[in-house]
Amino acid sequence: MSTCPDFCIELAPHAPKNAKQHENRYYARMLRDCYNSTDDPADVILWKGKGILEEIKTAGVGLDSFLGNHVVDMYLRCGCLEDARRTMDEMPCRDVILWTNMIAAFAQSGQHRKAVGMLHEMQLDGVMPDGFTFTTVVNACAGGKRALLLPIGRRIHARIRDCGLASHVVIATALVKMYAAHGCVGEAVDAFEAIELQKRDVVSWTGIITAFADNGHSQEALSLYRRMQLEGMAPDKVTFVALLNSPELSLAQGRMLHSHILEFDGGRDLVMETAVVNMYAKCGSLQEARAVFERMEQPNVVTWTSIISVTSQSGHSLEALLLYRRMLLSGAKPNAVTLATVASACAAVAALGQARFCHSHVREAGVAEDPVVQNALVSMYGRCGALDHAAGIFFTSSSAPANLVSWNSMLAAFAQQGHPAALWLFSHMLLAGISPDAITLTSLLATCARHPALLKTGCSLYAAMLHGTDFAVPVSTQHCGCIVDLLARSGYLGYAERFITSMMPCAPDDIVWMSLVGACRNYGDWERGRRAAQRVMELNPAYVGAYILMSNMYAAQGRWDDAAGVRELMARRGLAKEAGWSSIEVRNKVHVFTAKDCSHPKSEAIYAELHRLALLLKGAGYVPNTSLVLQDVEEELKEQLLFCHSEKLAIAFGVVSSTKPRSTLRIIKNLRMCGDCHNAFKLLSSILEREIVVRDTKRFHHFLHGRCHCGDYW
């Protein structure tokens, strides 16, 4: 009895009468109709194909070259590469088309070494490669981007020259892309120049332009673009996208390319519009990026993700979250990249409600197991101060144990809190066989710098790095900056300065010196702080923070003229102090306040609550630290200025707006939290009987029962 399923009859209802004469072609046609079906998924095609193969086996039909090629094609279409290879090995003869298709399939699946190795097997089989074969193998050498594939690619190039095919435009273009993928721009140029001038097409021109653009040679890429036009070749959208993605493109050059795109097709191609948006954002013109985006008729998920990403990376994370909501309302469905981007925006504003909203969308999209998304979620919850949520994702992740990025994300979350659990996690990371990198050790040293009991531990870690006894990680300025921070916060200001001037294995930068400036301000070591600030200004004359701290140190000593002189120097250099602000999330909406802010719709209620809180604080023994008001004004005005700090306004708003009386208030501050607010918040956490969490530029502060978990060490 035949085992052929019913659908085989549907595939070939008019089988030839003399099946013995035409059976190979008959079954080949059945297979071709099966795998050419556009309606069936791969698993259905495979099931149908295996049914046909069972019929072929029952009929005793042998695999000649014609039928065998169709069987191999069926397996390749379904992604069953090993089955395809086994079938090919069973065939009595194999032609160049079959070998080329097999090489292409393995290369497309990422098995570039196997694909390249098949060229040698093919020649041993007595089959000589043709132009298509060479092109396919060269593409395989490019796709791997592994150092060992480059010398193989060069040998194949030599063979191509021997065969007289080096000037063939398709083969030469493939060689250009291969050399570009390995960073060999000079050899890419040689391959391009081998093409006869009149045979160069837009693909070959785009290939050499992309070679320069992708390897950081933007100006050379633009020169080739102009040369291409002079030689009468019009660019296509791939050419424009390659140029727009050039890393060193200036804003003026980007605008020029944009004008050419508008002439090219009116600027209505979605891929090119997305590249234009990214280009403007990369060049620092978010306004022009948004203008291009807003003119787009139907942006897709890639375009939405792009504008959300560039908006967030430009420091406008709240606006990025609003764009995400617009995206959802438009009907576009977020993918893994979108959600990882949104998670980063939530992290930037420490909006826990928004973070939970993003996490729910991750589950709905079915990308919760994506390693990139998981790492973004861990970082998001860590930066929102929700260590329990971050740890929950990390410790239940299937990919985290073997993923250094995941370990680093969790370590960074602990480091921001100055939590000693970072050291415990690090020991488990080593037991899991994961070697640390520079980021790992930066997080560990930062943890030690934020905890008063970890001075010796931090110094021991640094010594192990320096001598290479435990970690093969070179010491960088970031690591040294952590050590300066560690020593200076602990009060060892002299040791910290000596470390910078004579013990660092690399040249100190402005950030290293700035760590010392901040500590000198906190400990009142004005002269050392002035010297350190001067070094910062020499290394980076545009570092505003150094001027501010130097001015504040003069003011703290009552040297008002010197403080004013520093401010005048800032003005002459066109520098301005960053405005301080604080934000708080209430009912999934983020509200931002500045000092003495009266712009909020609930300002009257906020200031009434602030007055009530001030009375409660004074009743609990709070005394405003007016020495922190570095202005030459009366004491009463200093007290008023302290009570109008942005973080206090945020707390007052949180109290009057909170639906749950004892829910946690979470605030983000864009500058270092002042000592007076820190003292006030400790008392408020006890008075209000609720936890207050503040993330400033230095660390997290968890205020509860009249204490802060930082131990006044920040």
ZIKA-V259021 format. One record per residue. N is the residue number from 1. D_CENTER is the distance of its C-alpha to the mean C-alpha in Angstrom with 2 decimals. Layout:
N_D_CENTER / N_D_CENTER
This chain:
1_60.08 / 2_57.08 / 3_53.65 / 4_52.04 / 5_50.29 / 6_51.53 / 7_48.62 / 8_49.79 / 9_52.89 / 10_50.85 / 11_48.85 / 12_52.08 / 13_54.99 / 14_57.19 / 15_57.31 / 16_59.86 / 17_63.31 / 18_63.57 / 19_60.37 / 20_61.46 / 21_61.31 / 22_58.08 / 23_56.22 / 24_53.44 / 25_52.67 / 26_53.08 / 27_50.50 / 28_48.18 / 29_48.38 / 30_47.66 / 31_44.52 / 32_43.39 / 33_43.95 / 34_42.08 / 35_38.83 / 36_38.96 / 37_38.93 / 38_36.05 / 39_36.62 / 40_36.22 / 41_33.05 / 42_32.86 / 43_34.44 / 44_37.38 / 45_37.89 / 46_37.94 / 47_40.47 / 48_42.66 / 49_42.40 / 50_43.49 / 51_46.42 / 52_47.51 / 53_47.18 / 54_49.40 / 55_51.95 / 56_51.84 / 57_52.47 / 58_55.34 / 59_56.88 / 60_56.84 / 61_55.12 / 62_53.77 / 63_50.52 / 64_51.49 / 65_49.00 / 66_48.85 / 67_48.31 / 68_46.09 / 69_43.64 / 70_43.34 / 71_42.76 / 72_40.00 / 73_38.41 / 74_38.55 / 75_36.73 / 76_34.09 / 77_33.47 / 78_32.91 / 79_30.56 / 80_33.31 / 81_33.06 / 82_35.27 / 83_37.95 / 84_37.87 / 85_38.30 / 86_41.12 / 87_42.87 / 88_42.65 / 89_44.19 / 90_47.07 / 91_47.97 / 92_51.01 / 93_49.48 / 94_46.06 / 95_45.58 / 96_43.00 / 97_41.35 / 98_40.80 / 99_39.37 / 100_37.02 / 101_35.76 / 102_35.21 / 103_33.26 / 104_31.04 / 105_30.41 / 106_29.39 / 107_27.09 / 108_25.38 / 109_24.88 / 110_23.07 / 111_26.26 / 112_26.59 / 113_28.97 / 114_31.34 / 115_31.23 / 116_32.18 / 117_34.81 / 118_36.50 / 119_37.63 / 120_39.87 / 121_41.14 / 122_41.93 / 123_44.06 / 124_45.83 / 125_46.64 / 126_48.45 / 127_46.11 / 128_45.18 / 129_41.75 / 130_41.78 / 131_39.44 / 132_37.23 / 133_36.99 / 134_36.02 / 135_33.33 / 136_31.90 / 137_31.99 / 138_30.43 / 139_27.51 / 140_27.19 / 141_27.11 / 142_24.26 / 143_22.20 / 144_22.21 / 145_20.87 / 146_22.72 / 147_25.04 / 148_28.09 / 149_27.81 / 150_28.26 / 151_31.86 / 152_32.69 / 153_31.43 / 154_33.64 / 155_36.61 / 156_36.13 / 157_36.03 / 158_39.33 / 159_40.77 / 160_39.78 / 161_41.64 / 162_44.61 / 163_44.72 / 164_44.75 / 165_41.56 / 166_39.35 / 167_40.17 / 168_39.32 / 169_36.65 / 170_34.60 / 171_34.77 / 172_34.11 / 173_31.03 / 174_29.68 / 175_30.47 / 176_28.63 / 177_25.42 / 178_25.98 / 179_26.53 / 180_23.56 / 181_21.27 / 182_22.70 / 183_22.52 / 184_26.32 / 185_26.72 / 186_30.42 / 187_31.30 / 188_29.45 / 189_31.74 / 190_34.77 / 191_33.99 / 192_33.65 / 193_36.83 / 194_38.74 / 195_38.56 / 196_41.68 / 197_41.13 / 198_42.59 / 199_40.49 / 200_37.06 / 201_35.31 / 202_32.22 / 203_30.19 / 204_31.23 / 205_30.67 / 206_27.17 / 207_26.54 / 208_27.59 / 209_25.80 / 210_22.50 / 211_23.35 / 212_23.57 / 213_20.64 / 214_18.11 / 215_19.56 / 216_19.28 / 217_22.85 / 218_22.49 / 219_26.08 / 220_27.61 / 221_25.79 / 222_27.32 / 223_30.67 / 224_30.65 / 225_29.86 / 226_32.97 / 227_34.99 / 228_34.12 / 229_35.57 / 230_38.58 / 231_39.35 / 232_39.50 / 233_36.33 / 234_34.40 / 235_30.58 / 236_28.92 / 237_25.68 / 238_23.86 / 239_25.14 / 240_23.88 / 241_20.34 / 242_20.24 / 243_21.57 / 244_19.34 / 245_16.23 / 246_17.92 / 247_15.99 / 248_19.20 / 249_20.62 / 250_22.53 / 251_22.93 / 252_26.52 / 253_25.72 / 254_23.13 / 255_25.88 / 256_28.32 / 257_26.27 / 258_25.84 / 259_29.62 / 260_30.19 / 261_28.07 / 262_30.21 / 263_33.27 / 264_31.97 / 265_31.63 / 266_31.56 / 267_27.77 / 268_27.82 / 269_25.68 / 270_22.58 / 271_20.45 / 272_21.65 / 273_21.31 / 274_17.62 / 275_17.26 / 276_19.47 / 277_17.43 / 278_14.29 / 279_16.75 / 280_18.35 / 281_15.27 / 282_14.23 / 283_17.88 / 284_17.91 / 285_20.06 / 286_18.49 / 287_22.09 / 288_22.61 / 289_19.36 / 290_20.66 / 291_24.10 / 292_23.11 / 293_21.25 / 294_24.30 / 295_26.60 / 296_24.98 / 297_27.40 / 298_25.40 / 299_21.64 / 300_20.11 / 301_17.11 / 302_14.95 / 303_16.31 / 304_16.01 / 305_12.33 / 306_11.97 / 307_14.25 / 308_12.83 / 309_9.34 / 310_11.25 / 311_13.72 / 312_11.59 / 313_9.94 / 314_13.62 / 315_14.77 / 316_16.32 / 317_14.76 / 318_18.21 / 319_18.61 / 320_15.33 / 321_16.85 / 322_20.08 / 323_18.58 / 324_17.32 / 325_20.93 / 326_22.26 / 327_20.28 / 328_21.87 / 329_25.23 / 330_25.00 / 331_24.98 / 332_21.62 / 333_20.15 / 334_16.51 / 335_14.76 / 336_12.19 / 337_9.26 / 338_11.18 / 339_11.79 / 340_8.39 / 341_7.83 / 342_11.37 / 343_11.04 / 344_8.81 / 345_11.63 / 346_14.24 / 347_13.14 / 348_13.51 / 349_17.04 / 350_17.94 / 351_19.47 / 352_20.56 / 353_22.41 / 354_19.52 / 355_17.44 / 356_20.31 / 357_20.51 / 358_16.90 / 359_17.72 / 360_20.89 / 361_19.20 / 362_17.07 / 363_20.49 / 364_22.10 / 365_19.63 / 366_20.28 / 367_16.70 / 368_17.27 / 369_17.40 / 370_14.12 / 371_12.48 / 372_8.84 / 373_10.55 / 374_12.78 / 375_10.41 / 376_8.94 / 377_12.69 / 378_13.83 / 379_11.73 / 380_12.90 / 381_16.47 / 382_16.47 / 383_15.70 / 384_18.27 / 385_20.76 / 386_21.36 / 387_21.35 / 388_23.55 / 389_21.12 / 390_18.24 / 391_20.75 / 392_22.11 / 393_18.93 / 394_18.35 / 395_22.01 / 396_22.50 / 397_19.54 / 398_20.87 / 399_17.98 / 400_17.44 / 401_20.56 / 402_19.44 / 403_15.72 / 404_15.06 / 405_11.49 / 406_13.36 / 407_16.06 / 408_13.94 / 409_12.43 / 410_16.10 / 411_17.46 / 412_15.36 / 413_16.74 / 414_20.19 / 415_19.79 / 416_19.21 / 417_22.49 / 418_24.25 / 419_25.12 / 420_27.07 / 421_25.87 / 422_22.95 / 423_25.65 / 424_26.98 / 425_23.63 / 426_23.23 / 427_26.70 / 428_25.89 / 429_22.81 / 430_25.24 / 431_27.78 / 432_25.34 / 433_25.18 / 434_21.59 / 435_21.59 / 436_19.69 / 437_17.55 / 438_17.28 / 439_14.62 / 440_17.05 / 441_19.96 / 442_18.49 / 443_18.06 / 444_21.59 / 445_23.16 / 446_21.65 / 447_23.18 / 448_26.46 / 449_26.43 / 450_26.23 / 451_29.06 / 452_32.63 / 453_33.73 / 454_31.14 / 455_32.34 / 456_33.93 / 457_31.09 / 458_28.61 / 459_31.12 / 460_31.71 / 461_28.05 / 462_27.91 / 463_31.21 / 464_29.98 / 465_27.05 / 466_29.44 / 467_32.04 / 468_29.80 / 469_31.94 / 470_29.33 / 471_25.89 / 472_25.22 / 473_22.57 / 474_23.56 / 475_23.95 / 476_21.79 / 477_22.45 / 478_19.91 / 479_22.08 / 480_25.18 / 481_24.06 / 482_23.82 / 483_27.34 / 484_28.70 / 485_27.35 / 486_28.89 / 487_32.25 / 488_32.44 / 489_31.71 / 490_34.41 / 491_36.83 / 492_37.09 / 493_36.57 / 494_38.87 / 495_37.16 / 496_33.77 / 497_35.18 / 498_36.90 / 499_33.74 / 500_32.01 / 501_35.04 / 502_36.25 / 503_34.19 / 504_30.61 / 505_29.90 / 506_27.77 / 507_28.43 / 508_27.51 / 509_25.30 / 510_25.65 / 511_23.32 / 512_25.52 / 513_28.63 / 514_27.28 / 515_27.04 / 516_30.77 / 517_31.58 / 518_30.31 / 519_32.31 / 520_35.38 / 521_35.28 / 522_35.20 / 523_38.05 / 524_40.07 / 525_40.15 / 526_40.46 / 527_41.56 / 528_38.85 / 529_36.27 / 530_37.76 / 531_37.55 / 532_33.91 / 533_33.05 / 534_35.02 / 535_32.97 / 536_29.72 / 537_31.28 / 538_32.46 / 539_29.07 / 540_27.21 / 541_29.78 / 542_27.24 / 543_26.09 / 544_27.62 / 545_27.41 / 546_29.88 / 547_32.44 / 548_32.16 / 549_32.74 / 550_35.57 / 551_37.16 / 552_36.90 / 553_38.48 / 554_41.34 / 555_41.77 / 556_41.90 / 557_44.81 / 558_46.51 / 559_46.05 / 560_45.41 / 561_46.34 / 562_43.86 / 563_41.11 / 564_42.07 / 565_42.04 / 566_38.40 / 567_37.57 / 568_39.61 / 569_37.78 / 570_34.47 / 571_36.09 / 572_37.44 / 573_34.02 / 574_32.51 / 575_30.39 / 576_30.13 / 577_29.20 / 578_26.20 / 579_27.71 / 580_27.35 / 581_26.38 / 582_25.95 / 583_24.74 / 584_25.88 / 585_25.10 / 586_28.31 / 587_28.65 / 588_24.98 / 589_25.31 / 590_23.98 / 591_26.75 / 592_26.36 / 593_29.27 / 594_30.30 / 595_33.35 / 596_36.65 / 597_34.80 / 598_37.29 / 599_35.23 / 600_34.38 / 601_36.75 / 602_37.77 / 603_38.47 / 604_42.09 / 605_41.29 / 606_38.51 / 607_40.94 / 608_43.68 / 609_41.52 / 610_40.50 / 611_44.23 / 612_44.93 / 613_42.24 / 614_43.65 / 615_47.08 / 616_45.82 / 617_44.01 / 618_47.15 / 619_49.19 / 620_47.01 / 621_47.67 / 622_44.69 / 623_45.52 / 624_43.18 / 625_42.04 / 626_43.15 / 627_42.65 / 628_38.96 / 629_39.95 / 630_40.12 / 631_42.39 / 632_46.12 / 633_47.19 / 634_49.45 / 635_48.49 / 636_48.70 / 637_46.21 / 638_43.87 / 639_44.00 / 640_43.25 / 641_40.24 / 642_38.88 / 643_39.32 / 644_37.41 / 645_34.13 / 646_31.18 / 647_30.35 / 648_34.00 / 649_33.94 / 650_30.91 / 651_32.86 / 652_35.95 / 653_34.15 / 654_32.62 / 655_36.15 / 656_37.88 / 657_35.28 / 658_34.62 / 659_36.32 / 660_36.30 / 661_38.31 / 662_36.66 / 663_33.05 / 664_30.34 / 665_29.44 / 666_25.83 / 667_25.22 / 668_22.43 / 669_23.76 / 670_22.05 / 671_24.53 / 672_26.26 / 673_28.62 / 674_32.20 / 675_34.80 / 676_37.03 / 677_34.48 / 678_33.61 / 679_37.33 / 680_37.82 / 681_35.01 / 682_36.50 / 683_39.79 / 684_38.33 / 685_36.65 / 686_40.18 / 687_41.98 / 688_39.72 / 689_39.39 / 690_35.68 / 691_32.47 / 692_30.51 / 693_26.90 / 694_25.56 / 695_22.21 / 696_22.79 / 697_21.03 / 698_22.59 / 699_22.31 / 700_23.33 / 701_27.03 / 702_28.71 / 703_32.19 / 704_34.72 / 705_38.54 / 706_38.84 / 707_36.44 / 708_32.87 / 709_31.09 / 710_29.99 / 711_33.69 / 712_33.73 / 713_31.57 / 714_28.84
